[in-house]
């Protein structure tokens, strides 16, 4: 499910749909009763293997037009997020309908806005690789990334480091833990921020739990390795 599919309802229905799609530490309907988050995978061979390229996003005419381009792992499905359109739909409820506020909090995180999500379900995983973009003139990638993490409820124990993508972009990467207040579970998340002439771009890998996060990590590494200006 993606933004635009579960947004037909209002109020609580919209909150649940958007939290499932974009909520970082929130519980989701995709949990399907799997084990506790934060567990260390017993077999890391999958996480250590290289992802097979299945296409690319970012260029004009691709599934998501972005300030950057990068390769997408095989079977992962990319879809663009029109944050303005989704907020407009949510704001059409009654005066006391909280949908607009929910949409705003989930479609924006710190100084960036959701622009694209790449769904891992067709590849057999539960999670997304998401792209968030900001306006030109926003502070550098390190500041943007810290604001992004600070805006995520339950985020902590963040470790930052400077990186350079395979496409030559300088950026900052963070690994952190995110604890769901609803579920009382903790999972690992990873994000990368780079600067472009059109504004900052944040690439974020979540996952239902730490085990899923690690299993999806090769797709994130493929994106980072091929990340370049659009």
Secondary structure, DSSP 8 states (H G I E B T S, - for coil): --TTTTTSS-THHHHHHHHHHH-SSS--GGGTT---TT---S--HHHHS---EEEEEBSTTSSSB-SEEEEEETT-EEEE--HHHHHHHHTTS-TT-THHHHHHHHHEETTEEEEEEEE-GGGT-S-EEEEEE--TT---HHHHHHHHHHTSTTEEEEEEEEEE-TTS-EEEEEEEEEE-TTT--EEEEEEEEE--TT--EEEEE--SSHHHHHHHHHHHHHHHHH-EE-
